[in-house]
Every structure is written in C-alpha cells, then in structure tokens.
Amino acid sequence: MAPDRMAGIARTLLVGIVVAVIVVAAAGYILAARTPPSGPATTVTRSPTQQTTTFATQPGTVTEVTRTRTETTVTTTTTVQTSPAVTTTQTTPAANLPTEQQLRTFFNNYVADVQRRDVLAIIDKYSQDAVAYWTGQAAGLKGTYKGQGNIRILYIAALGTAKTITLKEESFTTRYEGDVAVIESVQAISGNSDVLGNFDGRVKITLKVKLLGGQLKIVEETWDYLTFNYEKTGGATTFPQWADIKAGRPVALEPTKDFKDLVWAVSSFFAYGLFAFAAVTAVIAIRRFVR
C-alpha cells in the first residue's frame, strides 16, 4: 500500500475517533442534565483524564495527539434525619375548690339555719365524721364533739331552750388549705333562753369545708366564745358533765379541784344508798304488817 493512501486512512480514522468521542461525551452530558433529581442528595464530580494516541502521519514521522476525556464520577450521599426524643408530661388537675361566692352563700345559709334554730338543716351541712370544738366561755357546752350524731345532740342542747337567737356579722374571711376551704367569721350573738334568760356575747366561728359528693360539707367546726353574758345562773351551767354525757364522752372528774365535780362523783352512791334505805324500810314495814 502506498504511503499516501496509508496516511489518508490514518487521518480518516483519527477524525472518526475524535467525532465519536465528542458525540458520546455530549450525549452523556445532555442526559445527565435532563435527568430530574430524586431520592437522596447526589453530588457529581468530574475528574479529567488524559489519553495519548500515537500514529504516523508521514513516512518516518511520528505524531502524538493528546486527547482529554472527562470521566464522570457520581457520588451519592444519603442524609438521615433523626427526630429528637419527645417527652410528654401529664399534669394532674388540682382538686376542685369552691369559689368565694359559694363559700359566702354556704355560710349565709348556715347562719340563717342557726337563727331559725333548725337543727336538721344545720346537721345536714356536716360530714358523717365531722368534729366540732366549742371553746372559750361556752359554759356547760364547752368541749369536743366527734361525729354527726354528737354534733346533733350539741345543737339540740344549745338551741332547744332558746326562744330567740340573733347573729350579727362583724368580720368574714376565707382561705384555702390544700383541698379544704376555711371560713372565719366573728359574730355578735344575742337572744333569750328559758335557761339563761337574756344573753349576748361575741363568738368566732371557724368552718373547714370540703366538696364531698358534689356538695359542700363541714368537716371541722370551732365556736370560740370570746365573751358570753347571760342573765340567769344554773341550768346548763350547773354541771358541765352534762355536755360530756350528751356528746357520748367519758366524764372527766377532778373532785379535789371543784366541789361540783365531787357532788357529781358521789351522786350515784347517794342514789344507791337511797334505794337501799327504801328497800330496807319496805321490808320492815311488810314484816310488821304480817305480824
């Protein structure tokens, strides 16, 4: 084959190879540009490489043609998003407490029941295990009364002999102790009684109230008689032990300190002695009658 013909073939091959490389590179670039990104983030890095082709152009001459080809390296990076830990705190709602207006209404009704001397309506406002403390100058009714039944006896004794009783408010406050509402009120008390005659004084009433079964109930009561004046002596003040008996408590006696306690203590023995004397007298009388 002639050298000119060989040179022509070589040039044709070279041009064909160059055109093919250019077409392939252009097609790959277009495809990569039109492909929409999907899935994880993708980073494309292209690093150029060099390729050298040596061929003869003329007899005795060697020509080196250097072509640069771009190789595309696709690196896929996947990002994992970690959700932070979620902490849920459940808050227990506070116990329901009566409003100040509810306490005001409850106390007004309580005072109205006392002035009407309506023992049944008064006792209905107490819980079954309520406790009542009557302190200060409470005369024969001073003491501690536990349970709804004993409190009923207390009010029967206190209001049963009263013809009239009037309470006039001097102060009124409310506060809360946990789930208990506390009512404090100073009242001027006056009236008339068959036992005490005309009476008057000042009493501090403290009521501890709770919501039980959807209703306000007194769980603890204190009547502190700051002053108490009455016209007559005797009656309920003669023997304070009557209050203990009515409340179902054991009678506490101190004979060495109070003559009335001493009389109370020996009264039962006196009754037994009187009964024995009557029995002996009856026996003697019967024997004489038979004879």
Residue frames relative to the residue before (quaternion, step in Angstrom):
aa qw qx qy qz dx dy dz
M 1.0000 0.0000 0.0000 0.0000 0.00 0.00 0.00
A 0.4946 -0.6820 0.4558 0.2873 3.52 -1.02 0.86
P 0.5941 -0.5892 0.4050 0.3687 3.54 -1.13 0.62
D 0.6365 0.5244 -0.3597 0.4364 3.63 0.92 -0.63
R 0.6466 0.5164 -0.3215 0.4604 3.55 1.00 -0.83
M 0.6439 0.5144 -0.3176 0.4690 3.60 1.02 -0.82
A 0.6480 0.5097 -0.3245 0.4636 3.56 0.96 -0.78
G 0.6466 0.5188 -0.3293 0.4519 3.60 1.00 -0.74
I 0.6453 0.5158 -0.3178 0.4653 3.54 0.99 -0.86
A 0.6495 0.5250 -0.3194 0.4478 3.58 0.96 -0.86
R 0.6572 0.4967 -0.3247 0.4647 3.56 0.99 -0.85
T 0.6375 0.5325 -0.3344 0.4452 3.57 0.99 -0.80
L 0.6531 0.5087 -0.3110 0.4668 3.57 0.95 -0.91
L 0.6535 0.5257 -0.3212 0.4398 3.57 0.94 -0.89
V 0.6659 0.4956 -0.3036 0.4678 3.56 0.91 -0.92
G 0.6421 0.5339 -0.3252 0.4438 3.58 1.00 -0.82
I 0.6595 0.5096 -0.3098 0.4576 3.56 0.96 -0.94
V 0.6539 0.5148 -0.3160 0.4556 3.59 0.91 -0.93
V 0.6627 0.5023 -0.3100 0.4608 3.61 0.89 -0.89
A 0.6506 0.5236 -0.3196 0.4477 3.59 0.96 -0.86
V 0.6527 0.5113 -0.3178 0.4598 3.56 0.95 -0.90
I 0.6569 0.5152 -0.3147 0.4516 3.58 0.93 -0.90
V 0.6580 0.5129 -0.3129 0.4540 3.61 0.94 -0.89
V 0.6647 0.5018 -0.3095 0.4588 3.61 0.89 -0.92
A 0.6648 0.5018 -0.3111 0.4577 3.58 0.92 -0.90
A 0.6623 0.5047 -0.3149 0.4554 3.60 0.94 -0.85
A 0.6528 0.5133 -0.3194 0.4564 3.59 0.98 -0.86
G 0.6565 0.5063 -0.3184 0.4598 3.60 0.97 -0.83
Y 0.6506 0.5171 -0.3255 0.4508 3.57 0.97 -0.81
I 0.6569 0.5136 -0.3116 0.4557 3.60 0.97 -0.89
L 0.6536 0.5145 -0.3115 0.4594 3.60 0.95 -0.86
A 0.6616 0.5053 -0.3073 0.4609 3.54 0.97 -0.87
A 0.6720 0.5042 -0.3060 0.4478 3.59 1.00 -0.79
R 0.7209 0.4529 -0.2549 0.4585 3.62 1.05 -0.78
T 0.5689 0.6022 -0.3964 0.3956 3.61 1.15 -0.33
P 0.3552 -0.7518 0.5070 0.2270 3.69 -0.55 1.09
P 0.4961 -0.6505 0.4788 0.3185 3.56 -1.00 0.76
S 0.0636 0.7825 -0.6166 0.0588 3.60 -1.01 0.79
G 0.7794 0.3157 -0.2403 0.4849 3.51 -1.25 0.49
P 0.8191 -0.2258 0.1692 0.4996 3.54 -1.06 -0.67
A 0.6526 -0.5183 0.3905 0.3911 3.53 -1.31 0.42
T 0.1524 -0.7981 0.5809 0.0482 3.59 -1.01 0.94
T 0.1572 -0.7710 0.6134 0.0683 3.54 -0.94 0.96
V 0.1768 -0.7966 0.5741 0.0674 3.59 -0.74 1.11
T 0.0329 -0.7957 0.6042 -0.0266 3.56 -0.76 1.09
R 0.1206 -0.7914 0.5974 0.0474 3.59 -0.78 1.02
S 0.0623 -0.7915 0.6079 0.0118 3.57 -0.78 1.02
P 0.3535 -0.7601 0.5004 0.2168 3.63 -0.57 1.09
T 0.1022 -0.7615 0.6369 0.0640 3.56 -1.14 0.72
Q 0.3227 -0.7513 0.5481 0.1761 3.54 -1.12 0.61
Q 0.0746 -0.7768 0.6250 0.0211 3.56 -1.04 0.84
T 0.1739 -0.8026 0.5672 0.0620 3.58 -0.76 1.07
T 0.0963 -0.7837 0.6132 0.0236 3.59 -0.87 1.06
T 0.1554 -0.7954 0.5835 0.0521 3.58 -0.79 1.03
F 0.1469 0.7714 -0.6097 0.1076 3.59 -0.82 0.95
A 0.5117 -0.6454 0.4830 0.2971 3.55 -1.29 0.42
T 0.2476 -0.7750 0.5684 0.1227 3.57 -0.91 0.95
Q 0.7812 0.0186 0.0058 0.6240 3.52 1.04 -0.74
P 0.6376 -0.5190 0.3692 0.4334 3.57 -1.13 0.40
G 0.8273 0.1875 -0.1795 0.4982 3.47 -0.93 1.06
T 0.6883 0.4389 -0.2826 0.5036 3.64 1.27 0.00
V 0.1484 -0.7796 0.6054 0.0604 3.57 -0.92 0.94
T 0.0933 -0.7983 0.5946 0.0202 3.57 -0.74 1.06
E 0.1997 -0.7692 0.5986 0.1002 3.57 -0.91 0.95
V 0.1006 -0.7799 0.6175 0.0161 3.53 -0.78 1.10
T 0.1728 -0.7967 0.5756 0.0645 3.56 -0.68 1.08
R 0.0932 -0.7877 0.6083 0.0292 3.57 -0.74 1.07
T 0.2700 -0.7483 0.5872 0.1494 3.53 -1.06 0.76
R 0.0654 -0.7967 0.6008 -0.0010 3.60 -0.71 1.09
T 0.2934 -0.7592 0.5597 0.1557 3.47 -0.89 0.94
E 0.1542 -0.7738 0.6105 0.0690 3.54 -0.75 1.08
T 0.2702 -0.7745 0.5599 0.1169 3.53 -0.90 1.01
T 0.0989 -0.7800 0.6175 0.0233 3.51 -0.76 1.10
V 0.1947 -0.7933 0.5719 0.0755 3.58 -0.66 1.11
T 0.0723 -0.7887 0.6105 0.0029 3.54 -0.73 1.13
T 0.1810 -0.7971 0.5715 0.0719 3.57 -0.69 1.10
T 0.1012 -0.7912 0.6029 0.0180 3.54 -0.84 1.10
T 0.1477 -0.7939 0.5871 0.0562 3.56 -0.69 1.06
T 0.1818 -0.7869 0.5849 0.0746 3.55 -0.76 1.11
V 0.1571 -0.7833 0.5984 0.0597 3.56 -0.75 1.09
Q 0.1888 -0.7912 0.5755 0.0846 3.57 -0.66 1.15
T 0.1954 -0.7924 0.5728 0.0759 3.55 -0.69 1.13
S 0.3545 -0.7414 0.5299 0.2095 3.54 -0.72 1.07
P 0.4730 -0.6704 0.4801 0.3103 3.60 -0.94 0.80
A 0.5887 -0.5780 0.4300 0.3668 3.56 -1.17 0.57
V 0.2526 -0.7688 0.5746 0.1223 3.54 -0.97 0.92
T 0.1298 -0.7892 0.5987 0.0439 3.58 -0.76 1.06
T 0.1525 -0.7902 0.5910 0.0550 3.56 -0.75 1.10
T 0.1290 -0.7865 0.6023 0.0439 3.55 -0.79 1.07
Q 0.1787 -0.7848 0.5878 0.0816 3.55 -0.70 1.12
T 0.1892 -0.7944 0.5727 0.0720 3.56 -0.68 1.12
T 0.3447 -0.7348 0.5493 0.1990 3.56 -0.77 1.06
P 0.4242 -0.7135 0.4785 0.2864 3.59 -0.66 0.95
A 0.5516 -0.6170 0.4512 0.3337 3.52 -1.13 0.72
A 0.6187 -0.5508 0.4140 0.3774 3.51 -1.24 0.55
N 0.5233 -0.6374 0.4640 0.3235 3.55 -1.07 0.78
L 0.0993 -0.7876 0.6077 0.0209 3.53 -0.90 0.99
P 0.5023 -0.6431 0.4715 0.3344 3.59 -1.03 0.69
T 0.4910 -0.6471 0.4945 0.3093 3.54 -1.14 0.62
E 0.6598 -0.4982 0.3723 0.4217 3.55 -1.28 0.27
Q 0.6255 0.5352 -0.3409 0.4540 3.58 1.05 -0.69
Q 0.6381 0.5147 -0.3238 0.4722 3.59 1.02 -0.77
L 0.6488 0.5053 -0.3141 0.4744 3.58 1.01 -0.79
R 0.6269 0.5394 -0.3317 0.4539 3.56 1.02 -0.80
T 0.6772 0.4885 -0.2853 0.4705 3.57 0.90 -0.96
F 0.6398 0.5329 -0.3218 0.4507 3.58 0.96 -0.89
F 0.6935 0.4714 -0.2870 0.4630 3.58 0.86 -0.92
N 0.6152 0.5436 -0.3501 0.4510 3.60 1.00 -0.73
N 0.6638 0.4899 -0.2993 0.4794 3.58 0.98 -0.85
Y 0.6173 0.5491 -0.3331 0.4544 3.58 1.07 -0.77
V 0.6749 0.4787 -0.2899 0.4810 3.59 0.88 -0.94
A 0.6349 0.5282 -0.3323 0.4555 3.60 0.98 -0.79
D 0.6430 0.5142 -0.3253 0.4651 3.62 0.99 -0.77
V 0.6396 0.5149 -0.3299 0.4657 3.59 1.01 -0.78
Q 0.6810 0.4862 -0.2992 0.4587 3.59 0.89 -0.87
R 0.6662 0.4612 -0.3009 0.5029 3.60 1.16 -0.54
R 0.3315 -0.7576 0.4815 0.2904 3.57 1.35 -0.29
D 0.3387 0.7335 -0.4998 0.3122 3.56 1.09 0.85
V 0.2241 -0.8270 0.5026 0.1154 3.56 0.12 1.33
L 0.6426 0.5344 -0.3383 0.4325 3.62 0.92 -0.82
A 0.6715 0.4842 -0.3020 0.4727 3.60 0.93 -0.86
I 0.6271 0.5325 -0.3346 0.4596 3.59 1.07 -0.72
I 0.7041 0.4790 -0.2768 0.4451 3.58 0.76 -1.04
D 0.5972 0.5782 -0.3631 0.4209 3.61 1.10 -0.60
K 0.6466 0.5257 -0.3208 0.4501 3.60 1.20 -0.36
Y 0.6414 0.5194 -0.3280 0.4596 3.64 1.23 -0.03
S 0.4746 -0.6181 0.5358 0.3251 3.55 -1.25 0.48
Q 0.6781 -0.5142 0.3361 0.4036 3.57 -1.23 0.41
D 0.7785 0.3060 -0.1549 0.5256 3.61 1.01 -0.82
A 0.2589 0.7893 -0.5177 0.2047 3.59 1.11 0.60
V 0.2329 -0.7480 0.6073 0.1324 3.53 -1.31 0.46
A 0.1254 -0.7829 0.6071 0.0522 3.57 -0.98 0.92
Y 0.1195 -0.7713 0.6233 0.0481 3.56 -0.96 0.96
W 0.0572 -0.7610 0.6457 0.0254 3.57 -0.82 1.04
T 0.0134 0.8272 -0.5537 0.0950 3.53 -0.44 1.27
G 0.6758 0.4909 -0.3624 0.4134 3.53 -1.34 -0.03
Q 0.7666 -0.3260 0.2689 0.4835 3.57 -1.10 -0.73
A 0.1881 0.8222 -0.5058 0.1808 3.55 0.71 1.18
A 0.4338 -0.7245 0.4442 0.2993 3.60 1.29 0.28
G 0.8455 -0.1946 0.1258 0.4810 3.59 -0.99 -0.79
L 0.6605 0.5093 -0.3145 0.4532 3.62 1.21 -0.22
K 0.3998 0.7146 -0.4808 0.3136 3.58 1.22 0.21
G 0.4733 0.6665 -0.4811 0.3167 3.60 -0.88 0.91
T 0.5059 -0.6091 0.5197 0.3209 3.53 -1.41 -0.23
Y 0.0917 -0.8040 0.5875 -0.0023 3.56 -0.81 1.06
K 0.1066 -0.8227 0.5584 0.0051 3.55 -0.48 1.25
G 0.7884 0.2829 -0.2391 0.4911 3.53 -0.89 0.99
Q 0.6178 -0.5884 0.3875 0.3493 3.52 -1.16 0.72
G 0.6349 0.5517 -0.3339 0.4256 3.59 1.03 -0.75
N 0.6883 0.4683 -0.2854 0.4749 3.59 0.87 -0.88
I 0.6229 0.5230 -0.3444 0.4688 3.59 1.09 -0.66
R 0.6036 0.5454 -0.3578 0.4584 3.59 1.09 -0.64
I 0.6537 0.5010 -0.3165 0.4706 3.59 0.93 -0.85
L 0.6116 0.5585 -0.3447 0.4417 3.58 1.03 -0.78
Y 0.7244 0.4322 -0.2600 0.4699 3.60 0.79 -0.96
I 0.5802 0.5448 -0.3864 0.4661 3.60 1.12 -0.50
A 0.6781 0.4802 -0.2908 0.4743 3.58 0.97 -0.88
A 0.7026 0.4805 -0.2786 0.4448 3.60 0.95 -0.85
L 0.7974 0.3160 -0.1471 0.4925 3.59 0.94 -0.87
G 0.5292 0.6836 -0.3981 0.3068 3.57 1.20 -0.44
T 0.7534 0.3676 -0.2098 0.5033 3.61 1.02 -0.74
A 0.5295 0.6392 -0.4106 0.3773 3.60 1.27 -0.08
K 0.3340 -0.7223 0.5716 0.1999 3.55 -0.99 0.90
T 0.7767 -0.0299 0.0390 0.6279 3.55 1.02 -0.86
I 0.0142 0.7680 -0.6403 -0.0008 3.53 -1.23 0.55
T 0.0549 -0.8044 0.5911 -0.0227 3.55 -0.85 1.02
L 0.1206 -0.7681 0.6269 0.0501 3.56 -1.01 0.92
K 0.0654 -0.7877 0.6126 0.0054 3.56 -0.84 1.03
E 0.3860 -0.7699 0.4661 0.2026 3.56 -0.57 1.19
E 0.1802 -0.7721 0.6033 0.0865 3.54 -1.05 0.93
S 0.7911 -0.0482 0.0389 0.6086 3.59 1.11 -0.62
F 0.0344 -0.7841 0.6197 -0.0025 3.54 -1.25 0.56
T 0.1032 0.7794 -0.6099 0.0995 3.59 -0.79 1.06
T 0.1435 -0.7641 0.6208 0.1006 3.55 -1.30 0.45
R 0.0461 0.7665 -0.6404 0.0158 3.54 -1.24 0.49
Y 0.3622 -0.7276 0.5439 0.2086 3.56 -1.32 0.19
E 0.0769 -0.7584 0.6465 0.0298 3.54 -1.08 0.88
G 0.7934 -0.1570 0.0640 0.5846 3.57 0.04 1.31
D 0.7832 -0.2554 0.2172 0.5237 3.58 -0.70 -1.09
V 0.5882 0.5508 -0.3650 0.4662 3.59 1.27 0.33
A 0.2364 -0.7430 0.6106 0.1386 3.56 -0.99 0.88
V 0.1896 -0.7936 0.5742 0.0675 3.58 -0.88 0.99
I 0.1213 -0.7691 0.6263 0.0391 3.54 -0.89 1.05
E 0.0198 -0.7840 0.6204 -0.0060 3.57 -0.89 0.95
S 0.1117 0.7933 -0.5866 0.1189 3.54 -0.84 1.01
V 0.2418 -0.7296 0.6221 0.1488 3.55 -1.05 0.86
Q 0.0684 -0.8127 0.5783 -0.0230 3.53 -0.77 1.12
A 0.3299 -0.6808 0.6136 0.2260 3.54 -1.15 0.72
I 0.1290 -0.8159 0.5631 0.0256 3.57 -0.65 1.16
S 0.1042 0.7749 -0.6170 0.0888 3.55 -1.06 0.81
G 0.2488 0.7715 -0.5629 0.1615 3.55 -1.26 0.39
N 0.4031 -0.6805 0.5533 0.2615 3.48 -1.34 -0.41
S 0.0597 -0.8039 0.5915 -0.0167 3.54 -0.97 0.91
D 0.5559 -0.6021 0.4579 0.3446 3.56 -1.16 0.62
V 0.7051 0.4540 -0.2567 0.4805 3.57 1.10 -0.72
L 0.7995 0.3152 -0.1461 0.4900 3.59 0.82 -1.01
G 0.4105 -0.6715 0.5079 0.3502 3.59 1.14 -0.41
N 0.7576 -0.2737 0.2453 0.5395 3.57 -1.04 -0.75
F 0.0060 0.8021 -0.5966 0.0271 3.58 -0.96 0.83
D 0.0322 0.7708 -0.6363 0.0075 3.54 -1.28 0.43
G 0.1909 0.7774 -0.5842 0.1335 3.54 -1.26 0.38
R 0.3970 -0.6657 0.5660 0.2808 3.53 -1.35 -0.31
V 0.0394 -0.8007 0.5974 -0.0198 3.55 -0.94 0.93
K 0.2651 -0.7353 0.6027 0.1608 3.55 -1.06 0.83
I 0.1438 -0.8013 0.5796 0.0353 3.55 -0.56 1.23
T 0.0290 -0.7783 0.6271 -0.0130 3.57 -0.86 1.04
L 0.0357 -0.7989 0.5999 -0.0227 3.55 -0.70 1.13
K 0.1624 -0.7458 0.6385 0.0987 3.56 -0.97 0.93
V 0.0858 -0.8388 0.5351 -0.0526 3.51 -0.50 1.31
K 0.0508 -0.7798 0.6235 0.0232 3.56 -1.11 0.77
L 0.4617 -0.6275 0.5444 0.3108 3.52 -1.33 0.39
L 0.0610 0.7903 -0.6017 0.0977 3.58 -0.52 1.21
G 0.8383 -0.0162 -0.0307 0.5441 3.54 -0.58 1.17
G 0.6908 -0.4888 0.2743 0.4568 3.56 1.11 0.68
Q 0.6982 0.4084 -0.2700 0.5223 3.60 1.28 0.08
L 0.4848 -0.6434 0.5059 0.3083 3.54 -1.17 0.63
K 0.0018 0.7963 -0.6032 0.0455 3.55 -0.87 1.03
I 0.4224 -0.6755 0.5434 0.2646 3.56 -1.11 0.75
V 0.1532 -0.7953 0.5817 0.0754 3.58 -0.75 1.04
E 0.7919 0.0289 -0.0299 0.6093 3.59 1.22 -0.36
E 0.0575 -0.8011 0.5956 -0.0126 3.53 -0.95 0.94
T 0.0322 -0.7696 0.6369 0.0308 3.56 -1.15 0.70
W 0.0705 -0.7415 0.6665 0.0318 3.53 -0.91 1.03
D 0.0520 -0.8034 0.5928 -0.0194 3.56 -0.34 1.27
Y 0.2212 -0.7948 0.5544 0.1096 3.57 -0.32 1.26
L 0.2657 -0.7877 0.5403 0.1304 3.55 -0.32 1.31
T 0.7604 -0.0691 0.0460 0.6441 3.56 1.05 -0.83
F 0.0621 0.7867 -0.6130 0.0389 3.57 -1.13 0.60
N 0.0192 -0.8020 0.5945 -0.0544 3.54 -0.62 1.21
Y 0.0065 0.8009 -0.5979 0.0314 3.56 -0.94 0.85
E 0.5903 -0.6418 0.3940 0.2904 3.51 -1.22 0.63
K 0.7886 0.2942 -0.1400 0.5215 3.58 0.84 -0.99
T 0.3035 -0.7023 0.6048 0.2211 3.53 -1.30 0.38
G 0.6391 0.5086 -0.3905 0.4248 3.55 -1.26 0.32
G 0.6305 0.5559 -0.3892 0.3769 3.54 -1.20 -0.57
A 0.8546 -0.0756 0.0720 0.5087 3.55 -0.86 -1.00
T 0.6698 0.5009 -0.3136 0.4496 3.58 1.16 -0.40
T 0.4886 0.6827 -0.4398 0.3189 3.62 1.21 -0.19
F 0.7996 0.0359 0.0043 0.5995 3.56 0.87 -0.96
P 0.3140 -0.7643 0.5307 0.1889 3.62 -0.37 1.16
Q 0.5510 0.6341 -0.3961 0.3707 3.62 1.18 -0.44
W 0.5214 0.6301 -0.4287 0.3839 3.59 1.17 -0.35
A 0.6299 0.5349 -0.3383 0.4501 3.57 1.00 -0.74
D 0.6381 0.5214 -0.3325 0.4587 3.60 1.04 -0.76
I 0.6608 0.5053 -0.3151 0.4568 3.56 0.94 -0.84
K 0.6663 0.5048 -0.3046 0.4566 3.59 0.93 -0.89
A 0.7065 0.4447 -0.2579 0.4864 3.58 1.08 -0.69
G 0.4879 -0.6874 0.4231 0.3322 3.60 1.24 -0.04
R 0.4933 0.6457 -0.4395 0.3828 3.58 1.16 0.53
P 0.5495 -0.5721 0.4681 0.3893 3.59 -1.18 0.39
V 0.4668 -0.6842 0.4894 0.2731 3.54 -1.02 0.82
A 0.2184 -0.7732 0.5858 0.1065 3.58 -0.76 1.08
L 0.0479 -0.8241 0.5638 -0.0260 3.56 -0.52 1.20
E 0.0496 -0.7614 0.6460 0.0245 3.54 -1.16 0.72
P 0.1632 -0.8539 0.4844 0.0982 3.60 0.42 1.22
T 0.6525 0.5345 -0.3332 0.4212 3.59 1.02 -0.63
K 0.7252 0.4429 -0.2463 0.4661 3.60 1.18 -0.37
D 0.8051 0.1617 -0.0565 0.5679 3.59 1.10 -0.55
F 0.4481 -0.7060 0.4804 0.2645 3.56 -0.73 1.07
K 0.6274 0.5438 -0.3440 0.4386 3.57 1.05 -0.73
D 0.6203 0.5221 -0.3445 0.4732 3.59 1.07 -0.65
L 0.6355 0.5299 -0.3272 0.4564 3.57 1.02 -0.77
V 0.6526 0.5007 -0.3118 0.4756 3.56 0.95 -0.89
W 0.6400 0.5250 -0.3198 0.4610 3.56 1.00 -0.83
A 0.6676 0.5215 -0.3068 0.4339 3.57 0.93 -0.86
V 0.7569 0.3801 -0.2146 0.4864 3.61 0.91 -0.85
S 0.4530 0.7123 -0.4479 0.2946 3.58 1.25 -0.17
S 0.6461 0.5203 -0.3342 0.4475 3.60 0.98 -0.75
F 0.6478 0.5053 -0.3227 0.4700 3.58 1.00 -0.78
F 0.6154 0.5409 -0.3371 0.4638 3.57 1.08 -0.73
A 0.6458 0.5147 -0.3192 0.4648 3.57 0.98 -0.81
Y 0.6470 0.5056 -0.3225 0.4708 3.60 0.96 -0.82
G 0.6577 0.5170 -0.3102 0.4517 3.58 0.97 -0.86
L 0.6457 0.5172 -0.3178 0.4633 3.55 1.03 -0.83
F 0.6409 0.5156 -0.3197 0.4703 3.57 1.02 -0.80
A 0.6565 0.5085 -0.3124 0.4613 3.61 0.93 -0.86
F 0.6404 0.5229 -0.3219 0.4614 3.57 1.00 -0.84
A 0.6603 0.5019 -0.3147 0.4616 3.58 0.95 -0.86
A 0.6491 0.5234 -0.3220 0.4483 3.58 1.02 -0.81
V 0.6582 0.5007 -0.3111 0.4682 3.60 0.93 -0.88
T 0.6449 0.5220 -0.3200 0.4574 3.56 0.96 -0.85
A 0.6502 0.5151 -0.3205 0.4573 3.57 0.99 -0.79
V 0.6410 0.5241 -0.3273 0.4553 3.59 0.97 -0.83
I 0.6553 0.5070 -0.3110 0.4657 3.60 0.91 -0.92
A 0.6612 0.5144 -0.3164 0.4451 3.57 0.90 -0.88
I 0.6506 0.5149 -0.3175 0.4591 3.59 0.99 -0.83
R 0.6536 0.5165 -0.3211 0.4505 3.60 0.91 -0.88
R 0.6642 0.4974 -0.3092 0.4645 3.58 0.94 -0.83
F 0.6364 0.5318 -0.3286 0.4519 3.53 1.06 -0.79
V 0.6449 0.5205 -0.3261 0.4548 3.58 1.02 -0.82
R 0.6648 0.5024 -0.3141 0.4550 3.55 0.92 -0.84
